[in-house]
Amino acid sequence: MPNLAGALAALSLLPLGALAHLRISHPSMYGYNVTDNTFNYDNRPEVPLMYRDFDQWWFHGHINYPPHPHDVFEFPAGGSAVLEIGCNKAWSSYYKTDPGQTDLRDGSNRPCGRNAPNSALHAVDIND
């Protein structure tokens, strides 16, 4: 029964992921070097996918922007893995690969900094 309760608890959090304006930053991801100028619309990994057609939605439209073959994220069996999550790449240790190359991390351990409103983490309404 504890496994069922844990699974139900995890499933209850799924809708929250759809509202987030956060991204994982790691060189092994598709579209890792996509900027707001790569497409004729802002298609960075942190931009929401609402109202996108299939080609823009599938792999976030980054299927033609694969990672370098040597950029691999290891998921060790029985071990642990750590990912960086932030409002954009500049909020991670990979900031040097962001177009602005500016380290925005402020030591607060918040994904968008200590002064970011909650709306930076989740959509406020359907127009966000």
BELNORVEN-V799215 format. One record per pair of residues at least 12 apart in sequence whose ideal C-beta (glycine too) atoms are under 10 Angstrom apart, sorted by the first residue. I is the first residue (numbers start at 1). J is the second residue. D is the distance in whole Angstrom. If there is no record, write none. Layout:
# BELNORVEN-V799215
<<I | J | D> <I | J | D>>
This chain:
# BELNORVEN-V799215
<<16 | 121 | 10> <16 | 122 | 7> <18 | 48 | 8> <18 | 49 | 9> <18 | 50 | 9> <18 | 122 | 10> <18 | 123 | 9> <19 | 48 | 8> <19 | 50 | 10> <19 | 121 | 9> <19 | 122 | 5> <19 | 123 | 5> <19 | 124 | 9> <19 | 128 | 9> <20 | 46 | 9> <20 | 48 | 9> <20 | 85 | 9> <20 | 87 | 10> <20 | 111 | 9> <20 | 120 | 10> <20 | 121 | 7> <20 | 122 | 6> <20 | 123 | 8> <21 | 46 | 6> <21 | 47 | 8> <21 | 48 | 7> <21 | 87 | 7> <21 | 88 | 9> <21 | 111 | 10> <21 | 112 | 8> <21 | 119 | 8> <21 | 120 | 7> <21 | 121 | 7> <21 | 122 | 7> <21 | 123 | 7> <21 | 128 | 8> <22 | 45 | 9> <22 | 46 | 6> <22 | 85 | 5> <22 | 86 | 7> <22 | 87 | 6> <22 | 88 | 9> <22 | 91 | 9> <22 | 111 | 6> <22 | 112 | 8> <22 | 120 | 9> <22 | 121 | 7> <22 | 122 | 9> <23 | 44 | 7> <23 | 45 | 4> <23 | 46 | 4> <23 | 47 | 9> <23 | 60 | 10> <23 | 84 | 9> <23 | 85 | 7> <23 | 86 | 7> <23 | 87 | 8> <23 | 88 | 7> <23 | 89 | 7> <23 | 91 | 9> <23 | 92 | 9> <23 | 111 | 9> <24 | 45 | 7> <24 | 46 | 9> <24 | 73 | 9> <24 | 83 | 5> <24 | 84 | 7> <24 | 85 | 6> <24 | 86 | 9> <24 | 92 | 9> <25 | 45 | 8> <25 | 46 | 9> <25 | 83 | 8> <25 | 84 | 5> <25 | 85 | 8> <25 | 86 | 6> <25 | 88 | 8> <25 | 89 | 5> <25 | 90 | 9> <25 | 91 | 8> <25 | 92 | 4> <25 | 93 | 8> <25 | 94 | 5> <25 | 95 | 9> <25 | 97 | 9> <25 | 98 | 9> <26 | 67 | 9> <26 | 71 | 8> <26 | 72 | 10> <26 | 73 | 5> <26 | 81 | 10> <26 | 82 | 10> <26 | 83 | 6> <26 | 84 | 7> <26 | 89 | 10> <26 | 92 | 9> <26 | 94 | 8> <27 | 67 | 6> <27 | 68 | 7> <27 | 70 | 9> <27 | 71 | 4> <27 | 72 | 9> <27 | 73 | 8> <27 | 94 | 7> <27 | 97 | 8> <28 | 66 | 10> <28 | 67 | 5> <28 | 68 | 9> <28 | 70 | 9> <28 | 71 | 5> <28 | 72 | 6> <28 | 73 | 4> <28 | 74 | 9> <29 | 45 | 7> <29 | 59 | 10> <29 | 60 | 9> <29 | 62 | 8> <29 | 65 | 9> <29 | 66 | 9> <29 | 67 | 6> <29 | 71 | 9> <29 | 73 | 8> <29 | 83 | 10> <30 | 45 | 9> <30 | 59 | 5> <30 | 60 | 7> <30 | 61 | 9> <30 | 62 | 4> <30 | 63 | 7> <30 | 64 | 9> <30 | 65 | 6> <30 | 66 | 6> <30 | 67 | 7> <31 | 43 | 8> <31 | 44 | 8> <31 | 45 | 6> <31 | 59 | 7> <31 | 60 | 6> <31 | 61 | 8> <31 | 62 | 3> <31 | 63 | 9> <31 | 64 | 9> <31 | 65 | 5> <31 | 66 | 9> <31 | 67 | 9> <32 | 45 | 8> <32 | 62 | 8> <32 | 65 | 8> <32 | 66 | 9> <32 | 67 | 6> <32 | 68 | 9> <32 | 71 | 8> <32 | 89 | 8> <32 | 94 | 8> <32 | 97 | 8> <33 | 62 | 10> <33 | 65 | 7> <33 | 67 | 9> <33 | 68 | 10> <33 | 89 | 9> <33 | 97 | 7> <33 | 98 | 9> <33 | 99 | 9> <34 | 47 | 10> <34 | 60 | 8> <34 | 61 | 8> <34 | 62 | 6> <34 | 65 | 6> <34 | 89 | 10> <35 | 89 | 9> <35 | 98 | 8> <35 | 99 | 5> <35 | 100 | 10> <36 | 88 | 10> <36 | 99 | 8> <37 | 99 | 8> <38 | 61 | 9> <38 | 62 | 9> <38 | 65 | 8> <39 | 56 | 9> <39 | 61 | 7> <39 | 62 | 10> <41 | 56 | 8> <41 | 61 | 9> <43 | 56 | 7> <43 | 60 | 7> <43 | 61 | 5> <43 | 62 | 8> <43 | 65 | 10> <44 | 60 | 9> <44 | 62 | 10> <44 | 88 | 7> <44 | 89 | 8> <44 | 98 | 10> <45 | 60 | 6> <45 | 62 | 8> <45 | 88 | 8> <45 | 89 | 8> <46 | 60 | 10> <46 | 85 | 10> <46 | 86 | 8> <46 | 87 | 6> <46 | 88 | 5> <46 | 89 | 9> <46 | 91 | 10> <46 | 112 | 10> <47 | 60 | 8> <47 | 61 | 10> <47 | 88 | 10> <48 | 123 | 7> <48 | 128 | 8> <49 | 61 | 9> <50 | 123 | 9> <50 | 126 | 8> <50 | 128 | 9> <84 | 105 | 10> <84 | 111 | 9> <85 | 111 | 5> <85 | 112 | 10> <86 | 104 | 8> <86 | 105 | 8> <86 | 110 | 9> <86 | 111 | 5> <86 | 112 | 7> <86 | 113 | 9> <87 | 104 | 8> <87 | 110 | 9> <87 | 111 | 6> <87 | 112 | 4> <87 | 113 | 8> <87 | 116 | 7> <87 | 120 | 6> <87 | 121 | 8> <88 | 100 | 9> <88 | 104 | 8> <88 | 111 | 10> <88 | 112 | 9> <89 | 101 | 10> <89 | 104 | 9> <90 | 102 | 6> <90 | 103 | 7> <90 | 104 | 4> <90 | 105 | 8> <91 | 103 | 9> <91 | 104 | 5> <91 | 105 | 6> <91 | 106 | 9> <91 | 110 | 9> <91 | 111 | 6> <91 | 112 | 6> <91 | 113 | 7> <91 | 116 | 9> <92 | 104 | 9> <92 | 105 | 8> <92 | 111 | 9> <93 | 105 | 8>>
